[in-house]
């Protein structure tokens, strides 16, 4: 599919076209076909199941909290009426955004993320040797009272702009973070 598209003059508006157009910020080079293949596989395989799981958990939480479901329904009726949502509508759907954030806090698409240390490091009072595997858990971090009062409760209204600004950088990271953050992060939010 990548090779066929690379040889084609056909212009499309799709994910593969965006990946072909992506350029390295420093060198200006595009991804190799092997890199493109890795990204496409990641989006198709990892992005499909994780997005479906996130939607499932969100619907589960709304079913368990009918008051929150009603607030969301009111917002959707008020802001969209009978129309299907468009990308430009999303900035007005604040209840929806808070519901999704809270669902991702309680049930992140990936509960643990492994990384390999690239050099010796001190982490608190633990010495990590180069090439050590370090596992972080969004599920555990996002359920700590240190950052989230009543951490086991589904409370979408906690996600005010002030609350979000008060969180340390990786207190909420349902899609990982840093240079290895999920490539589908923006797509998943949409």
C-alpha positions in Angstrom: 0.0 0.0 0.0 2.8 2.4 0.9 4.8 1.6 -2.2 1.7 1.9 -4.4 0.9 5.3 -2.9 4.5 6.5 -3.2 4.4 5.8 -6.9 1.0 7.4 -7.4 0.2 11.0 -8.3 -3.3 10.7 -6.9 -3.9 13.3 -4.1 -5.9 12.1 -1.1 -6.9 13.5 2.2 -6.1 10.6 4.6 -3.7 9.5 7.3 -1.2 8.0 4.9 -1.0 11.3 3.0 -0.3 13.1 6.2 2.4 10.6 7.2 4.1 11.1 3.7 4.0 14.8 4.2 5.5 14.7 7.7 9.1 16.0 7.9 11.8 15.8 10.5 12.0 19.3 12.2 15.8 19.3 12.1 16.7 17.7 8.8 13.5 18.2 6.7 13.7 14.5 5.7 10.5 12.4 5.3 10.1 9.0 7.0 11.5 6.0 5.2 9.1 3.5 3.9 10.0 1.2 6.8 9.2 4.0 9.3 5.9 4.6 7.4 5.1 0.9 7.6 5.7 0.9 11.4 3.5 4.0 11.9 0.7 2.6 9.7 0.8 -0.8 11.6 0.8 1.1 14.9 -2.2 3.1 14.0 -4.2 0.2 12.5 -3.4 -2.3 15.2 -2.8 -0.4 18.4 -5.0 2.5 17.6 -8.0 0.3 16.8 -8.2 -1.7 19.9 -7.2 1.0 22.4 -9.7 3.5 20.9 -12.5 0.9 21.1 -11.5 0.1 24.7 -11.6 3.8 25.6 -15.0 4.1 24.1 -16.3 1.0 25.9 -15.1 2.3 29.3 -16.6 5.7 28.7 -19.9 4.2 27.8 -19.7 1.9 30.9 -19.0 4.8 33.2 -21.9 6.8 31.7 -24.2 3.8 32.2 -23.1 3.6 35.8 -23.6 7.4 36.3 -26.9 8.4 34.7 -26.6 12.0 36.1 -23.4 12.5 34.1 -24.9 10.9 31.0 -27.9 13.3 31.3 -25.5 16.3 31.5 -23.7 15.1 28.4 -27.0 14.5 26.6 -28.1 18.0 27.4 -24.9 19.5 26.1 -25.1 17.5 22.9 -28.7 18.4 22.3 -28.0 22.1 23.0 -24.8 22.4 21.0 -25.5 20.0 18.1 -29.3 19.6 17.9 -30.0 16.9 15.4 -26.7 17.4 13.5 -23.8 15.0 13.6 -20.7 16.6 15.3 -18.0 18.2 13.2 -14.4 18.8 14.2 -15.2 22.5 14.7 -17.9 21.6 17.2 -15.5 19.9 19.6 -14.3 23.1 21.3 -17.9 23.8 22.5 -18.4 20.3 23.9 -16.8 20.9 27.3 -18.9 18.3 29.2 -17.9 15.7 26.5 -14.2 16.6 26.9 -14.4 16.3 30.7 -16.2 12.9 30.5 -13.6 11.5 28.1 -10.7 12.9 30.2 -12.1 11.3 33.4 -12.7 8.0 31.6 -9.1 8.0 30.3 -7.9 8.8 33.8 -9.7 5.8 35.3 -9.2 3.4 32.4 -6.2 4.5 30.3 -5.9 2.6 27.0 -2.6 1.2 28.0 -2.3 0.5 31.8 1.5 0.1 31.8 4.3 1.5 29.6 7.8 0.0 29.4 11.0 2.0 28.5 14.7 1.1 28.4 17.1 3.4 30.2 19.6 4.8 27.7 22.2 5.7 30.4 22.8 5.1 34.1 20.4 7.2 36.2 19.4 7.8 39.8 15.6 7.7 40.2 14.9 8.7 43.8 17.2 6.4 45.8 17.2 3.7 43.1 20.2 3.4 40.8 19.1 2.4 37.2 21.7 0.9 35.0 21.9 1.6 31.3 19.5 -0.7 29.4 17.4 -1.4 32.5 13.7 -1.7 31.8 11.5 0.8 33.6 7.7 0.4 33.7 5.4 3.2 34.5 1.7 2.8 34.9 -0.8 5.5 33.9 -3.5 3.4 35.6 -1.7 3.6 39.0 -0.5 7.2 38.7 -3.9 8.5 37.6 -5.5 6.9 40.6 -3.4 8.5 43.3 -4.8 10.8 45.9 -1.7 12.9 45.6 -3.1 14.4 42.4 -6.7 13.3 42.2 -9.0 13.7 45.2 -11.4 10.7 45.5 -9.3 8.9 42.9 -11.6 5.9 42.4 -14.7 8.1 41.8 -15.9 9.1 38.3 -16.0 12.9 38.6 -15.8 14.6 35.1 -16.3 18.0 36.7 -12.8 17.8 38.3 -11.4 18.7 34.8 -11.6 22.4 35.0 -8.9 24.5 33.3 -7.5 25.4 36.8 -7.4 21.7 37.8 -5.6 20.8 34.6 -3.1 23.6 35.1 -2.4 22.4 38.6 -1.3 18.9 37.6 2.3 18.0 37.2 3.4 17.1 33.7 3.0 13.3 34.0 0.2 13.0 36.6 -2.2 12.4 33.6 -0.6 10.6 30.6 -3.1 8.2 29.1 -1.1 8.1 25.8 2.4 8.1 27.3 4.7 11.1 27.0 7.9 12.5 25.7 9.4 11.5 22.4 7.8 8.0 22.5 4.3 9.4 23.1 1.6 7.5 21.2 1.6 8.7 17.6 -2.2 8.4 17.6 -2.7 10.7 20.5 -4.3 13.5 18.5 -6.4 11.1 16.5 -7.6 9.3 19.7 -8.7 12.6 21.3 -10.6 13.5 18.1 
